[in-house]
Amino acid sequence: MDRFEAELHAIALRSSSEFRVLRKLARRMIYDRPLPSKIKTGLIVDVETTGLNPNTDEIIEIGMVRFAYTPGGTVLGLLADFSGFREPSRPIPHEISRMTGITNKMVAGRRIRDDQIRSFVASADIVIAHNAGFDRRFCERLCPVFVTKPWACSQTQIPWSAEGVEGTKLFYIGVQQGFWFEGHRALDDCYALLEILERPLLVSGQGTLQKLLEVAREPTLRIWALGAPFEVKDRLKARGYRWNVGEDGQPRAWHRDVPGDQVEAELKFLDGLGFPDLIEPLVIEMDALIRFSDRRM
């Protein structure tokens, strides 16, 4: 079936309420028109790794796209992309190869040069990742330039549920927006996220990047439930607390990030757990320069 015939079938299917048509996402062309003054530069990054722990696991692939946007959050276009493989110190686990398609043969002898990363990232006004709590911790170990940048998370800092999207995985959001892409490869994920950021949210109609920047600019507060006993772990998890194992120089304790106007309610929740002599709340303010990092605060 040629492209013209396929388009006719797609048009016919779209005319029926019984079908939805998903298009494969095509990588966009470089923006080659003159840029207006006062434009911003965004950077989308995604990494594939040998595992989930940045203290013991390693990046095996990185993908990045650099794009132009207005201060108000309108995407103007793609400026450049970058991708590279990196051979880890230990063989890639079979499960990781199965999931990502990246084999030991593909990364053999490959490395990602520090100067290449610095050059590509240097001009970015903000770094965006879909699960920045994962990607930032690995990226900061790969190259110090990522430490100096403010970060935003398109997975957790956009109210997807309120916008009619029940799941937060990148592939699922793409399907809701009418396209599909080859997942679990770093650069493909970056192009998919750029497409999503350019589109309006389904319920409010607000620009996705505009909403993300709005949330990222607001400070949040991290509340540590120091000394919380084992008996309350399920209640903490249900509330949205995450466990930190203490390998990153931060407390070995449960924690949760909340907006400033929710701190009082959170402290009341901790007090209501029934262990006022054991649980000692610690409240730390965070902004985009430190958020999602595991550096000491």
Steps between C-alpha positions, in 0.01 A plus 500: 500500500651837398478816712216655297284191536580480872391864543165424336445211741595722795251768392227238470575358844506844664153570367361216713453521875597132520866561421794715601799552274851514643782636289863404542692803625740636240811683613459867425735712293745749650350847547685706240311830508631811680425485871333796671681684777478387862438136411587226748676171442359179642671163522319167516709209625441128538739227609502122482691334782613163631260530795316733733768597754725791391753404767565160347349501151618688191373684194524297180321745270413868513271696270449876501310752291549874522207721408399866498204634695356834604506615865125436503548133414435477124724247322655657191691204364784250517853640504719187523512143626765277655525130576774268610577157642727430794661169594440428872757345732289182523295316236148627437246280685291282270176659621627848408602384153161337452317818601713757317642301209850618598752217500858471626614486137334834424682682781838323474779757493257793501525797733329836548754779517464758775577790267225393259244498779615835638483663158151370427350582841674835568239729339196333661280719718322193637542121478185290469468126552204266525584370849765755594544335840665213309677672210649792695677278752669302221577806286671685786737206538567498126590869468509789754332740255164346594551611861491866397164489321142531624297185433134424439314169490231450237376187676436639850465877449209491256154406640440225246203348683318833523573547130323176406810278473485215748853367455828689514724277289630685195370245251150512650489881489605485135215260422257741668638769270451285190849368423729210584878464495777248558541509878796422727757661274630827633476730198159366395368579848640854474327567170174362638520728803570804281186418301296476822639826641397686186137387517222642721373306800180311426270655763625849586640573155806655662829437324678200650840671515336814638346299785824318571700822523237655724526213748880471475546865592314457828705389803398178670569371848641156577369356823710226661326273750814437705470209741171367360456142628448198278137474612395809300680426171180400317323818604798708389515325163126551448552869573767527230816475712810339350773313683857621479762238581757754619771419243494852354596700807140580585296351786406136509132580532163548328444830318244682289511820292203737534409860407541757773129524574483129585776490763272558797267220391796268455636572847156429644495169313835398648388601846183295454697182438520460877877507557574863598802394707656307209415693183694825462395692186772684310387757240739616226420748221591392147505670160572388145876521552497230768172318441536136382869496593637279777766754596495624859264787562 
